[in-house]
Amino acid sequence: MSLMYEVKKVLIMGSGPIQIGQAAEFDYSGSQACLSLREEGITTVLVNSNPATIMTEPDIADIIYIEPLTPEIVAKIIERERPDGILPTMGGQTGLNIASSLHVMGVLDEYNVRVLGTPIESIKKGEDRDSFANLMKEINEPIPASKAVTSVPDAVDAANKIGYPVIIRPAYTLGGGGGGLASNDEELESVVRHGLQLSMIHQVLIEKSVIGWYEIEYEVMRDSADNCITVCSMENIDPMGIHTGESMVVAPAQTLSDRDNQMLKSASLKIIRALGIEGGCNIQFALHPETREYMVIEVNPRVSRSSALASKATGYPIARVAAKIAIGKTLDEIPNSVTKKTPASFEPALDYVVIKIPRWPFDKFRDADPTIGTQMKSTGEVMAIGRTVEEALQKAVRSLDIGREGLRGTGERDIDRIKENLITPTDKRLFYIIDALKAGISVKDISGLTKINPFFIEKIENIVRNSGKIDI
């Protein structure tokens, strides 16, 4: 099969140093992409500033540069290597930001370098908060009331028009960096000032809060022939208001009706087509617990933490497939390297449950605020597979390496303190739910305090009910 693009050499960007929100999952994706392109006879040039990665091993890429990940340095490498294309989506937020800067600098046009996979315009539509909001309105997809601003006074004006509480989302940032929740002008000014400093284009989105709604994610793929598939649905056990990287996540989604699933799946495919993304894309929705109304919250036009989770949960090699799509192959032409029999156009089906639980470093940083929210604080995560939610949850807790052999409470018996820890989310809230159940607090009341779907509270209650029969 002849490729759509005449590509002989591709520059792949890594994500740089391990940091909160961007760690081993991009090493995993970048390594897959390098090997995938080499299978097609394409020379791979890898740029990464972190030598402690798998992708910088000599047998992963043909040419390796361990250099600072800045637009200026990458521009010099492009001048020297003269690649036909650049693949920024494997480098997380760092890769997208550098590609956008190279485009603005005129480097890509000067050396005739094609951006493979996700075009610059699609990156802008996904990352620039104003462009994203306008696109969603064009395709009639619901989003919370919002306004993109570039100054603190404009932010205050927007928040007062939208109505408090509001969520602040800086553009082109990682792991919710610089974002937060504000309930008044004073809180807003503090968060916005920090967010504007961190945003590459000095822009933040002031958005009406949908805290307490359920959060659902879809990992979708699209090729140049407009073939689209859904790789995986994922459900955040924690509600909106907690960053997806801070939330416990279960795959596939457990509480959606068929109607809900088809509604959100159709919206996901509509969005990836509107953005024109070729490769993988993560789309996040807020779903009202009672009315089942949904809102589009965010789109990541690149591989992400959720992509790595979906890939490992389903066995579908998202980064490998995305790399081949980037050079012009279509989903039906790409064999699934896991099944060895089906093409990549076949949607995975799960007959098991996967649960992810974040790992926070508060045991090492004892003075740090353990409250979790819209910014990531976790430095890792565990993934467990089971036939039931209960089994996967128990395995995940045991894998956290926090001295727990299974899901047990903290031992707290004071009802007021238990309720306080249910209302305020911390790294220990899961264990306070056990305390609450043992103290006789009902599933309905716990759900009301935590905003966690009663389905998951009932699963935890099932573990408590059987704990006398099983030594945990």
LINGI-V524536 format. One record per backbone hydrogen bond with DSSP energy under -0.5 kcal/mol. NH is the residue of the N-H (numbers start at 1). CO is the residue of the C=O. Records with the same first field share a line. If there is no record, write none. Layout:
BEGIN
NH->CO  CO
END
This chain:
BEGIN
5->327
7->5
8->6
10->43
11->85
12->10  45
13->87
14->47
19->22
22->19
26->23
27->23
28->24
29->25
30->26
31->27
32->28
33->29
34->30
35->31
36->32
37->33
38->34
39->35
40->36  37
41->38
42->37
43->8
45->10
46->44  63
47->12
48->65
51->49
53->51
57->54
60->57
61->57
62->44
63->44
65->46
66->64
67->48  65
70->68
74->70
75->71
76->72
77->73
78->74
79->75
80->76
81->77
82->78
84->9
85->9
86->114
87->11
88->86
91->88
92->89
94->91
95->91
96->92
97->93
98->94
99->95
100->96
101->97
102->98
103->99
104->100
105->101
106->102  103
107->102
108->102
110->106
111->107
112->109
113->108
114->84  112
116->86  114
117->326
118->116
119->117
123->119
124->120
125->121
126->122
127->123
128->124
129->127
132->128
133->129
134->130
135->131
136->132
137->133
138->134
139->135
140->137
141->136
147->206
149->204
155->151
156->152
157->153
158->154
159->155
160->156
161->157
162->158
163->159
165->182
166->182
167->207
168->180
169->167  205
171->203
172->127
173->170
177->174
179->176
180->168
182->166
188->184
189->185
190->186
191->187
192->188
193->189
194->190
195->191
196->192
197->193
198->194
199->195
200->171
202->199
204->149
205->169
206->147  204
207->167  205
208->145
209->165
212->240
213->210
214->287
215->236
216->214  285
217->234
218->283
219->232
220->218  281
221->229
222->279
223->227
226->223
229->221
231->219  229
232->219
234->217
235->250
236->215
237->248
238->248
240->213
242->239
243->373
246->243
247->243
249->356
250->235
251->354
252->233
261->257
262->258
263->259
264->260
265->261
266->262
267->263
268->264
269->265
270->266
271->267
272->268
273->269
274->270
275->271
276->272
277->272
278->117
279->222  277
281->220
282->300
283->218
284->298
285->216
286->295
287->214
288->293
292->288
295->286
296->142
297->284  295
298->284
300->282
301->299
302->300
303->89
308->304
309->305
310->306
311->307
312->308
313->309
314->310
315->311
317->315
318->316
321->317
322->318
323->319
324->320
325->321
326->322
327->323  324
328->325
329->324
333->330
334->330  331
335->333
336->342
337->335
340->336
344->331  334
345->331
346->343
353->386
354->251
355->384
356->249
357->382
359->380
360->358
364->361
365->361
366->364
368->365
370->368
372->425
373->375
376->175
379->359
380->359
382->357
384->355
386->353
392->388
393->389
394->390
395->391
396->392
397->393
398->394
399->395
400->396  397
401->398
408->406
410->431
415->413
418->414
419->415
420->416
421->417
422->418
423->419
424->420
425->423
427->370
429->426
431->428
432->428
433->429
434->430
435->431
436->432
437->433
438->434
439->435
440->437
441->436
446->442
447->443
448->444
449->445
450->446
451->447
456->453
457->453
458->454
459->455
460->456
461->457
462->458
463->459
464->460
465->461
466->462
467->463  464
469->466
470->466
472->470
END
